[in-house]
């Protein structure tokens, strides 16, 4: 396939979902019950015209070196922050990647669009066997076809994603794709995966805006639950997740890509929103995601972490209860789940 044909095929984004209307689907397009599903083109032009992005460094060397465990005991969860929103989540006998992105740019073009400012914290060739990929929606900084095809060739994982993405992924050669609607559950080896609501939007290019769904995931293995929020604005769905699925032990919550607020508020949380989501979920422990690798919006590279510290103080949330990992850092959690629930600032 020629590069032009491959580009056009990616931008088309597949046929989208076809099905009965629901409280978030009108029969052709998905929508958010409580907010617009993306901004208008005129809003985009206004942002580009008035944007005052803070300068980012051209390159940052990672300070942490991953220490991926070869084996875990029951009750342990290991996290390795690879970059952006990509985490390696490890339970005993189950290795998961969230929205895996190893490409140089998050864009349909190889030489245009947001470019990474740091290497992936865990090199692709050092990944352990990957059993499961969670794919929250089809934006280029989350659905990275080149990375998914590399994973298919080397690991052949199951992919659990949102409605409308399965035909697109199968067209590109992925073989074990399962798509879910909000609140639906898939059984995978050693665990269950439930798709949860998010407040966001979807598009790969002209003509396919909001033809596929967006969401987060709760993975349950044994007595433990890990929540991966994907991309989302702050809304009532965090309380609904707590009410319907119970308390999560570990929540991966986005804290970056949030300025200017008039443009980003409905689709991306800032650190203040993320702390409120943490409290709504009553999560034992939360970890920040979606920052520090690609300059997508106007805030500085370090602003999400700085503002998260201020938000924790504002809501009297302990540092131990909402943490940030260095890119490339691995942590194993077990006692922290019990301690985080009662820790004081």
C-alpha positions as YAML, in Angstrom:
chain: A
units: angstrom
residues:
- id: 1
  name: UNK
  ca: [0.00, 0.00, 0.00]
- id: 2
  name: UNK
  ca: [1.36, 3.43, -0.92]
- id: 3
  name: UNK
  ca: [1.89, 6.03, 1.84]
- id: 4
  name: UNK
  ca: [-0.89, 8.21, 0.40]
- id: 5
  name: UNK
  ca: [-3.38, 5.34, 0.37]
- id: 6
  name: UNK
  ca: [-2.39, 4.36, 3.92]
- id: 7
  name: UNK
  ca: [-2.86, 7.97, 5.06]
- id: 8
  name: UNK
  ca: [-6.30, 8.24, 3.46]
- id: 9
  name: UNK
  ca: [-7.34, 4.91, 4.95]
- id: 10
  name: UNK
  ca: [-6.31, 6.07, 8.42]
- id: 11
  name: UNK
  ca: [-8.05, 9.45, 8.12]
- id: 12
  name: UNK
  ca: [-11.32, 7.84, 6.97]
- id: 13
  name: UNK
  ca: [-11.42, 6.05, 10.32]
- id: 14
  name: UNK
  ca: [-13.60, 3.14, 9.19]
- id: 15
  name: UNK
  ca: [-17.36, 3.02, 8.72]
- id: 16
  name: UNK
  ca: [-18.23, 3.96, 12.30]
- id: 17
  name: UNK
  ca: [-20.95, 2.41, 14.41]
- id: 18
  name: UNK
  ca: [-24.39, 1.45, 13.18]
- id: 19
  name: UNK
  ca: [-27.06, 0.59, 15.71]
- id: 20
  name: UNK
  ca: [-30.12, 1.65, 17.65]
- id: 21
  name: UNK
  ca: [-30.29, 5.08, 19.29]
- id: 22
  name: UNK
  ca: [-29.51, 5.38, 22.99]
- id: 23
  name: UNK
  ca: [-28.98, 8.07, 25.60]
- id: 24
  name: UNK
  ca: [-25.58, 8.83, 23.98]
- id: 25
  name: UNK
  ca: [-26.14, 7.77, 20.34]
- id: 26
  name: UNK
  ca: [-28.64, 9.27, 17.88]
- id: 27
  name: UNK
  ca: [-28.45, 6.42, 15.37]
- id: 28
  name: UNK
  ca: [-25.44, 7.84, 13.54]
- id: 29
  name: UNK
  ca: [-23.38, 10.00, 15.91]
- id: 30
  name: UNK
  ca: [-22.38, 9.66, 19.54]
- id: 31
  name: UNK
  ca: [-22.83, 12.54, 21.95]
- id: 32
  name: UNK
  ca: [-22.22, 13.47, 25.58]
- id: 33
  name: UNK
  ca: [-25.39, 13.60, 27.68]
- id: 34
  name: UNK
  ca: [-24.20, 16.68, 29.60]
- id: 35
  name: UNK
  ca: [-21.84, 18.60, 27.28]
- id: 36
  name: UNK
  ca: [-20.97, 19.19, 23.61]
- id: 37
  name: UNK
  ca: [-19.03, 16.39, 21.92]
- id: 38
  name: UNK
  ca: [-16.09, 18.50, 20.81]
- id: 39
  name: UNK
  ca: [-15.78, 22.14, 19.84]
- id: 40
  name: UNK
  ca: [-16.88, 23.76, 16.57]
- id: 41
  name: UNK
  ca: [-14.48, 24.59, 13.75]
- id: 42
  name: UNK
  ca: [-14.94, 28.30, 14.47]
- id: 43
  name: UNK
  ca: [-13.93, 27.66, 18.10]
- id: 44
  name: UNK
  ca: [-10.83, 25.86, 16.85]
- id: 45
  name: UNK
  ca: [-9.91, 28.80, 14.64]
- id: 46
  name: UNK
  ca: [-10.46, 31.18, 17.57]
- id: 47
  name: UNK
  ca: [-8.13, 29.10, 19.75]
- id: 48
  name: UNK
  ca: [-5.44, 28.98, 17.07]
- id: 49
  name: UNK
  ca: [-5.76, 32.71, 16.51]
- id: 50
  name: UNK
  ca: [-5.54, 33.66, 20.20]
- id: 51
  name: UNK
  ca: [-3.33, 30.83, 21.47]
- id: 52
  name: UNK
  ca: [-0.40, 31.77, 23.72]
- id: 53
  name: UNK
  ca: [1.32, 28.44, 24.35]
- id: 54
  name: UNK
  ca: [4.07, 28.31, 26.93]
- id: 55
  name: UNK
  ca: [7.42, 27.17, 25.49]
- id: 56
  name: UNK
  ca: [8.31, 23.51, 25.82]
- id: 57
  name: UNK
  ca: [11.81, 22.05, 25.70]
- id: 58
  name: UNK
  ca: [12.88, 20.43, 22.44]
- id: 59
  name: UNK
  ca: [13.99, 17.30, 24.29]
- id: 60
  name: UNK
  ca: [13.93, 15.92, 27.83]
- id: 61
  name: UNK
  ca: [16.00, 12.98, 29.01]
- id: 62
  name: UNK
  ca: [14.10, 10.50, 31.15]
- id: 63
  name: UNK
  ca: [15.47, 10.23, 34.68]
- id: 64
  name: UNK
  ca: [13.80, 6.98, 35.71]
- id: 65
  name: UNK
  ca: [14.70, 3.50, 34.53]
- id: 66
  name: UNK
  ca: [11.89, 0.94, 34.54]
- id: 67
  name: UNK
  ca: [12.11, -2.04, 36.85]
- id: 68
  name: UNK
  ca: [9.38, -4.23, 35.36]
- id: 69
  name: UNK
  ca: [8.77, -7.20, 37.64]
- id: 70
  name: UNK
  ca: [9.01, -10.69, 36.21]
- id: 71
  name: UNK
  ca: [6.40, -12.00, 38.62]
- id: 72
  name: UNK
  ca: [3.85, -10.56, 41.04]
- id: 73
  name: UNK
  ca: [1.97, -12.06, 43.95]
- id: 74
  name: UNK
  ca: [-1.81, -11.97, 44.17]
- id: 75
  name: UNK
  ca: [-2.96, -8.57, 45.38]
- id: 76
  name: UNK
  ca: [-0.06, -6.66, 43.85]
- id: 77
  name: UNK
  ca: [-0.37, -4.26, 40.91]
- id: 78
  name: UNK
  ca: [2.67, -2.90, 39.09]
- id: 79
  name: UNK
  ca: [2.54, 0.31, 37.06]
- id: 80
  name: UNK
  ca: [5.11, 1.54, 34.58]
- id: 81
  name: UNK
  ca: [4.59, 5.01, 33.10]
- id: 82
  name: UNK
  ca: [5.69, 4.70, 29.47]
- id: 83
  name: UNK
  ca: [4.63, 8.12, 28.20]
- id: 84
  name: UNK
  ca: [1.63, 10.44, 27.73]
- id: 85
  name: UNK
  ca: [-1.32, 8.20, 28.62]
- id: 86
  name: UNK
  ca: [0.43, 4.88, 27.99]
- id: 87
  name: UNK
  ca: [0.90, 2.70, 31.07]
- id: 88
  name: UNK
  ca: [1.93, -0.88, 31.51]
- id: 89
  name: UNK
  ca: [-0.42, -2.33, 34.15]
- id: 90
  name: UNK
  ca: [0.64, -5.68, 35.55]
- id: 91
  name: UNK
  ca: [-1.33, -8.08, 37.68]
- id: 92
  name: UNK
  ca: [-0.20, -11.60, 38.42]
- id: 93
  name: UNK
  ca: [-0.58, -13.36, 35.05]
- id: 94
  name: UNK
  ca: [-1.97, -10.33, 33.16]
- id: 95
  name: UNK
  ca: [-0.08, -7.52, 31.40]
- id: 96
  name: UNK
  ca: [-2.08, -4.58, 30.01]
- id: 97
  name: UNK
  ca: [-1.20, -1.52, 27.91]
- id: 98
  name: UNK
  ca: [-3.39, 1.59, 27.94]
- id: 99
  name: UNK
  ca: [-3.70, 3.58, 24.68]
- id: 100
  name: UNK
  ca: [-0.21, 2.54, 23.54]
- id: 101
  name: UNK
  ca: [1.75, 5.26, 21.71]
- id: 102
  name: UNK
  ca: [5.35, 4.66, 20.61]
- id: 103
  name: UNK
  ca: [5.32, 6.80, 17.45]
- id: 104
  name: UNK
  ca: [7.40, 9.95, 17.02]
- id: 105
  name: UNK
  ca: [4.32, 12.07, 16.31]
- id: 106
  name: UNK
  ca: [0.63, 11.87, 17.20]
- id: 107
  name: UNK
  ca: [-0.71, 12.90, 13.82]
- id: 108
  name: UNK
  ca: [-1.89, 11.40, 10.53]
- id: 109
  name: UNK
  ca: [1.29, 12.86, 8.97]
- id: 110
  name: UNK
  ca: [4.84, 11.62, 9.54]
- id: 111
  name: UNK
  ca: [6.41, 15.09, 9.42]
- id: 112
  name: UNK
  ca: [3.66, 17.31, 10.88]
- id: 113
  name: UNK
  ca: [1.80, 17.45, 14.15]
- id: 114
  name: UNK
  ca: [2.74, 17.13, 17.84]
- id: 115
  name: UNK
  ca: [6.18, 15.54, 18.26]
- id: 116
  name: UNK
  ca: [7.37, 13.76, 21.35]
- id: 117
  name: UNK
  ca: [9.88, 15.58, 23.56]
- id: 118
  name: UNK
  ca: [11.08, 12.47, 25.39]
- id: 119
  name: UNK
  ca: [11.66, 8.81, 24.56]
- id: 120
  name: UNK
  ca: [9.19, 6.17, 25.74]
- id: 121
  name: UNK
  ca: [10.05, 5.31, 29.32]
- id: 122
  name: UNK
  ca: [10.00, 1.59, 28.54]
- id: 123
  name: UNK
  ca: [11.48, 0.66, 25.12]
- id: 124
  name: UNK
  ca: [9.15, -1.36, 22.92]
- id: 125
  name: UNK
  ca: [11.60, -4.28, 22.73]
- id: 126
  name: UNK
  ca: [11.66, -4.51, 26.53]
- id: 127
  name: UNK
  ca: [7.91, -4.93, 26.94]
- id: 128
  name: UNK
  ca: [6.87, -8.14, 28.69]
- id: 129
  name: UNK
  ca: [4.28, -10.30, 26.93]
- id: 130
  name: UNK
  ca: [1.25, -8.06, 26.39]
- id: 131
  name: UNK
  ca: [-2.05, -9.87, 26.86]
- id: 132
  name: UNK
  ca: [-4.51, -6.98, 26.64]
- id: 133
  name: UNK
  ca: [-4.70, -3.47, 25.16]
- id: 134
  name: UNK
  ca: [-7.30, -0.95, 26.35]
- id: 135
  name: UNK
  ca: [-8.14, 1.55, 23.59]
- id: 136
  name: UNK
  ca: [-10.28, 4.44, 24.82]
- id: 137
  name: UNK
  ca: [-11.05, 6.28, 21.55]
- id: 138
  name: UNK
  ca: [-9.69, 7.02, 18.09]
- id: 139
  name: UNK
  ca: [-7.72, 10.28, 18.44]
- id: 140
  name: UNK
  ca: [-4.17, 10.00, 17.15]
- id: 141
  name: UNK
  ca: [-2.57, 10.39, 20.58]
- id: 142
  name: UNK
  ca: [-4.56, 7.37, 21.78]
- id: 143
  name: UNK
  ca: [-5.14, 5.13, 18.75]
- id: 144
  name: UNK
  ca: [-1.66, 4.88, 17.24]
- id: 145
  name: UNK
  ca: [-1.89, 2.44, 14.33]
- id: 146
  name: UNK
  ca: [1.85, 1.93, 13.92]
- id: 147
  name: UNK
  ca: [2.20, 0.92, 17.56]
- id: 148
  name: UNK
  ca: [-0.85, -1.34, 17.42]
- id: 149
  name: UNK
  ca: [0.49, -3.12, 14.35]
- id: 150
  name: UNK
  ca: [3.85, -3.68, 16.06]
- id: 151
  name: UNK
  ca: [2.02, -5.12, 19.05]
- id: 152
  name: UNK
  ca: [-0.05, -7.37, 16.80]
- id: 153
  name: UNK
  ca: [3.08, -8.71, 15.12]
- id: 154
  name: UNK
  ca: [5.02, -9.34, 18.34]
- id: 155
  name: UNK
  ca: [2.39, -10.01, 21.04]
- id: 156
  name: UNK
  ca: [-1.00, -10.58, 19.32]
- id: 157
  name: UNK
  ca: [-2.91, -9.10, 22.28]
- id: 158
  name: UNK
  ca: [-6.64, -8.85, 22.75]
- id: 159
  name: UNK
  ca: [-7.83, -5.29, 22.16]
- id: 160
  name: UNK
  ca: [-10.87, -3.99, 24.04]
- id: 161
  name: UNK
  ca: [-12.19, -0.73, 22.64]
- id: 162
  name: UNK
  ca: [-15.30, 1.38, 22.12]
- id: 163
  name: UNK
  ca: [-18.17, 1.00, 19.66]
- id: 164
  name: UNK
  ca: [-17.25, 1.66, 16.04]
- id: 165
  name: UNK
  ca: [-13.50, 1.02, 16.25]
- id: 166
  name: UNK
  ca: [-13.53, -2.72, 15.59]
- id: 167
  name: UNK
  ca: [-14.05, -2.56, 11.78]
- id: 168
  name: UNK
  ca: [-11.34, 0.07, 11.45]
- id: 169
  name: UNK
  ca: [-8.82, -1.96, 13.45]
- id: 170
  name: UNK
  ca: [-9.68, -5.17, 11.62]
- id: 171
  name: UNK
  ca: [-9.17, -3.43, 8.28]
- id: 172
  name: UNK
  ca: [-5.62, -2.74, 9.39]
- id: 173
  name: UNK
  ca: [-4.88, -6.30, 10.43]
- id: 174
  name: UNK
  ca: [-5.70, -6.58, 14.13]
- id: 175
  name: UNK
  ca: [-7.29, -9.95, 14.78]
- id: 176
  name: UNK
  ca: [-8.68, -10.02, 18.33]
- id: 177
  name: UNK
  ca: [-10.73, -6.86, 18.77]
- id: 178
  name: UNK
  ca: [-13.72, -6.54, 21.11]
- id: 179
  name: UNK
  ca: [-15.83, -3.39, 21.19]
- id: 180
  name: UNK
  ca: [-18.14, -2.31, 23.99]
- id: 181
  name: UNK
  ca: [-20.80, 0.24, 24.76]
- id: 182
  name: UNK
  ca: [-20.86, 2.13, 28.04]
- id: 183
  name: UNK
  ca: [-21.42, -0.23, 30.99]
- id: 184
  name: UNK
  ca: [-20.93, -3.38, 28.91]
- id: 185
  name: UNK
  ca: [-18.45, -5.97, 30.20]
- id: 186
  name: UNK
  ca: [-16.05, -8.30, 28.38]
- id: 187
  name: UNK
  ca: [-14.55, -11.42, 29.91]
- id: 188
  name: UNK
  ca: [-10.82, -11.70, 29.23]
- id: 189
  name: UNK
  ca: [-8.43, -14.33, 30.61]
- id: 190
  name: UNK
  ca: [-7.99, -13.75, 34.34]
- id: 191
  name: UNK
  ca: [-10.13, -10.57, 34.46]
- id: 192
  name: UNK
  ca: [-13.25, -8.67, 33.40]
- id: 193
  name: UNK
  ca: [-13.24, -5.31, 31.60]
- id: 194
  name: UNK
  ca: [-16.16, -2.86, 31.83]
- id: 195
  name: UNK
  ca: [-16.40, 0.16, 29.54]
- id: 196
  name: UNK
  ca: [-17.36, 3.26, 31.49]
- id: 197
  name: UNK
  ca: [-18.66, 6.64, 30.29]
- id: 198
  name: UNK
  ca: [-16.35, 9.55, 29.53]
- id: 199
  name: UNK
  ca: [-17.04, 13.10, 28.38]
- id: 200
  name: UNK
  ca: [-15.11, 13.57, 25.16]
- id: 201
  name: UNK
  ca: [-15.45, 13.18, 21.37]
- id: 202
  name: UNK
  ca: [-13.91, 11.25, 18.46]
- id: 203
  name: UNK
  ca: [-12.51, 11.87, 14.97]
- id: 204
  name: UNK
  ca: [-9.72, 10.71, 12.67]
- id: 205
  name: UNK
  ca: [-10.49, 13.17, 9.87]
- id: 206
  name: UNK
  ca: [-13.25, 14.92, 7.91]
- id: 207
  name: UNK
  ca: [-16.54, 13.04, 7.75]
- id: 208
  name: UNK
  ca: [-16.14, 10.69, 10.72]
- id: 209
  name: UNK
  ca: [-16.57, 13.04, 13.67]
- id: 210
  name: UNK
  ca: [-18.28, 11.25, 16.59]
- id: 211
  name: UNK
  ca: [-19.01, 8.13, 14.53]
- id: 212
  name: UNK
  ca: [-17.15, 6.05, 17.14]
- id: 213
  name: UNK
  ca: [-17.54, 6.06, 20.91]
- id: 214
  name: UNK
  ca: [-15.15, 7.17, 23.66]
- id: 215
  name: UNK
  ca: [-14.86, 5.84, 27.20]
- id: 216
  name: UNK
  ca: [-12.81, 4.57, 30.12]
- id: 217
  name: UNK
  ca: [-12.32, 1.09, 31.55]
- id: 218
  name: UNK
  ca: [-12.60, -0.67, 34.88]
- id: 219
  name: UNK
  ca: [-10.51, -3.84, 34.99]
- id: 220
  name: UNK
  ca: [-11.45, -6.24, 37.75]
- id: 221
  name: UNK
  ca: [-9.11, -9.06, 38.70]
- id: 222
  name: UNK
  ca: [-10.03, -10.95, 41.81]
- id: 223
  name: UNK
  ca: [-10.98, -8.42, 44.48]
- id: 224
  name: UNK
  ca: [-9.08, -5.53, 42.85]
- id: 225
  name: UNK
  ca: [-10.35, -2.88, 40.45]
- id: 226
  name: UNK
  ca: [-8.22, -0.55, 38.32]
- id: 227
  name: UNK
  ca: [-9.84, 2.35, 36.48]
- id: 228
  name: UNK
  ca: [-8.34, 3.87, 33.33]
- id: 229
  name: UNK
  ca: [-10.28, 7.06, 32.55]
- id: 230
  name: UNK
  ca: [-9.02, 7.63, 28.98]
- id: 231
  name: UNK
  ca: [-9.60, 11.22, 27.82]
- id: 232
  name: UNK
  ca: [-12.42, 13.05, 29.55]
- id: 233
  name: UNK
  ca: [-13.78, 16.27, 30.92]
- id: 234
  name: UNK
  ca: [-15.10, 16.38, 34.45]
- id: 235
  name: UNK
  ca: [-18.74, 15.35, 34.83]
- id: 236
  name: UNK
  ca: [-21.15, 13.29, 36.90]
- id: 237
  name: UNK
  ca: [-19.98, 10.01, 35.36]
- id: 238
  name: UNK
  ca: [-17.29, 9.55, 38.02]
- id: 239
  name: UNK
  ca: [-19.92, 9.34, 40.75]
- id: 240
  name: UNK
  ca: [-21.94, 6.99, 38.53]
- id: 241
  name: UNK
  ca: [-18.92, 4.69, 38.16]
- id: 242
  name: UNK
  ca: [-18.51, 4.58, 41.95]
- id: 243
  name: UNK
  ca: [-22.22, 3.87, 42.43]
- id: 244
  name: UNK
  ca: [-22.48, 1.14, 39.78]
- id: 245
  name: UNK
  ca: [-19.12, -0.61, 40.02]
- id: 246
  name: UNK
  ca: [-17.98, 0.09, 43.57]
- id: 247
  name: UNK
  ca: [-14.75, 1.56, 44.86]
- id: 248
  name: UNK
  ca: [-11.70, 1.37, 42.63]
- id: 249
  name: UNK
  ca: [-8.33, 0.58, 44.16]
- id: 250
  name: UNK
  ca: [-6.31, 2.44, 41.54]
- id: 251
  name: UNK
  ca: [-7.49, 5.21, 39.18]
- id: 252
  name: UNK
  ca: [-5.47, 6.52, 36.21]
- id: 253
  name: UNK
  ca: [-6.76, 10.07, 35.72]
- id: 254
  name: UNK
  ca: [-5.72, 12.64, 33.08]
- id: 255
  name: UNK
  ca: [-4.21, 15.88, 34.38]
- id: 256
  name: UNK
  ca: [-2.83, 17.52, 31.21]
- id: 257
  name: UNK
  ca: [-3.87, 19.15, 27.89]
- id: 258
  name: UNK
  ca: [-6.28, 21.59, 29.51]
- id: 259
  name: UNK
  ca: [-5.49, 25.17, 28.45]
- id: 260
  name: UNK
  ca: [-7.21, 27.41, 27.46]
- id: 261
  name: UNK
  ca: [-10.08, 26.40, 29.70]
- id: 262
  name: UNK
  ca: [-12.81, 28.01, 27.58]
- id: 263
  name: UNK
  ca: [-11.85, 25.59, 24.80]
- id: 264
  name: UNK
  ca: [-10.75, 22.49, 26.70]
- id: 265
  name: UNK
  ca: [-13.00, 22.37, 29.76]
- id: 266
  name: UNK
  ca: [-15.64, 20.02, 28.37]
- id: 267
  name: UNK
  ca: [-13.19, 17.50, 26.93]
- id: 268
  name: UNK
  ca: [-10.03, 17.55, 29.11]
- id: 269
  name: UNK
  ca: [-9.75, 17.76, 32.88]
- id: 270
  name: UNK
  ca: [-7.26, 20.03, 34.55]
- id: 271
  name: UNK
  ca: [-5.59, 18.99, 37.84]
- id: 272
  name: UNK
  ca: [-8.40, 20.55, 39.90]
- id: 273
  name: UNK
  ca: [-10.97, 18.50, 37.97]
- id: 274
  name: UNK
  ca: [-8.86, 15.37, 38.35]
- id: 275
  name: UNK
  ca: [-8.75, 15.72, 42.14]
- id: 276
  name: UNK
  ca: [-12.53, 16.17, 42.20]
- id: 277
  name: UNK
  ca: [-12.85, 13.02, 40.07]
- id: 278
  name: UNK
  ca: [-10.59, 11.18, 42.52]
- id: 279
  name: UNK
  ca: [-12.91, 12.20, 45.35]
- id: 280
  name: UNK
  ca: [-16.06, 11.29, 43.40]
- id: 281
  name: UNK
  ca: [-14.64, 7.83, 42.70]
- id: 282
  name: UNK
  ca: [-13.51, 7.46, 46.32]
- id: 283
  name: UNK
  ca: [-10.43, 5.89, 44.78]
- id: 284
  name: UNK
  ca: [-7.95, 4.42, 47.22]
- id: 285
  name: UNK
  ca: [-5.11, 5.72, 45.04]
- id: 286
  name: UNK
  ca: [-4.97, 7.84, 41.86]
- id: 287
  name: UNK
  ca: [-2.15, 8.34, 39.36]
- id: 288
  name: UNK
  ca: [-1.86, 11.26, 36.91]
- id: 289
  name: UNK
  ca: [-1.80, 10.62, 33.16]
- id: 290
  name: UNK
  ca: [-1.90, 12.50, 29.82]
- id: 291
  name: UNK
  ca: [0.98, 14.93, 30.27]
- id: 292
  name: UNK
  ca: [4.67, 15.55, 29.73]
- id: 293
  name: UNK
  ca: [5.33, 14.05, 26.28]
- id: 294
  name: UNK
  ca: [3.42, 15.82, 23.47]
- id: 295
  name: UNK
  ca: [2.57, 19.53, 23.48]
- id: 296
  name: UNK
  ca: [-1.12, 19.40, 22.62]
- id: 297
  name: UNK
  ca: [-2.38, 22.57, 24.33]
- id: 298
  name: UNK
  ca: [-1.16, 25.83, 25.84]
- id: 299
  name: UNK
  ca: [0.06, 24.95, 29.35]
- id: 300
  name: UNK
  ca: [3.74, 24.37, 30.10]
- id: 301
  name: UNK
  ca: [5.27, 20.92, 30.32]
- id: 302
  name: UNK
  ca: [5.55, 21.02, 34.13]
- id: 303
  name: UNK
  ca: [2.28, 22.85, 34.85]
- id: 304
  name: UNK
  ca: [0.10, 19.72, 35.33]
- id: 305
  name: UNK
  ca: [2.32, 18.36, 38.11]
- id: 306
  name: UNK
  ca: [2.70, 21.77, 39.78]
- id: 307
  name: UNK
  ca: [-1.03, 22.47, 39.67]
- id: 308
  name: UNK
  ca: [-1.86, 18.96, 40.88]
- id: 309
  name: UNK
  ca: [0.08, 19.66, 44.06]
- id: 310
  name: UNK
  ca: [-1.92, 22.86, 44.59]
- id: 311
  name: UNK
  ca: [-5.21, 21.05, 43.90]
- id: 312
  name: UNK
  ca: [-4.37, 18.33, 46.43]
- id: 313
  name: UNK
  ca: [-3.82, 20.98, 49.09]
- id: 314
  name: UNK
  ca: [-7.02, 22.77, 48.09]
- id: 315
  name: UNK
  ca: [-9.12, 19.63, 48.62]
- id: 316
  name: UNK
  ca: [-7.10, 18.25, 51.53]
- id: 317
  name: UNK
  ca: [-6.02, 15.17, 49.58]
- id: 318
  name: UNK
  ca: [-2.83, 13.47, 50.71]
- id: 319
  name: UNK
  ca: [0.14, 13.32, 48.36]
- id: 320
  name: UNK
  ca: [0.14, 9.54, 48.85]
- id: 321
  name: UNK
  ca: [-3.45, 9.38, 47.61]
- id: 322
  name: UNK
  ca: [-2.87, 11.07, 44.23]
- id: 323
  name: UNK
  ca: [0.59, 10.46, 42.85]
- id: 324
  name: UNK
  ca: [2.61, 11.16, 39.72]
- id: 325
  name: UNK
  ca: [5.16, 8.74, 38.29]
- id: 326
  name: UNK
  ca: [8.27, 9.78, 36.42]
- id: 327
  name: UNK
  ca: [8.33, 8.72, 32.77]
- id: 328
  name: UNK
  ca: [9.93, 5.28, 32.87]
- id: 329
  name: UNK
  ca: [9.22, 4.71, 36.56]
- id: 330
  name: UNK
  ca: [7.82, 1.42, 37.83]
- id: 331
  name: UNK
  ca: [6.00, 1.15, 41.14]
- id: 332
  name: UNK
  ca: [4.42, -1.88, 42.78]
- id: 333
  name: UNK
  ca: [1.31, -1.14, 44.83]
- id: 334
  name: UNK
  ca: [-0.26, -3.24, 47.54]
- id: 335
  name: UNK
  ca: [-0.01, -1.74, 51.02]
- id: 336
  name: UNK
  ca: [-0.60, 1.70, 49.44]
- id: 337
  name: UNK
  ca: [-4.21, 0.79, 48.66]
- id: 338
  name: UNK
  ca: [-4.95, 0.27, 52.32]
- id: 339
  name: UNK
  ca: [-2.86, 3.21, 53.51]
- id: 340
  name: UNK
  ca: [-4.18, 5.74, 50.96]
- id: 341
  name: UNK
  ca: [-7.72, 5.52, 52.27]
- id: 342
  name: UNK
  ca: [-6.75, 6.96, 55.64]
- id: 343
  name: UNK
  ca: [-3.57, 8.93, 54.95]
- id: 344
  name: UNK
  ca: [-3.39, 12.53, 56.14]
- id: 345
  name: UNK
  ca: [-1.67, 15.37, 54.31]
...
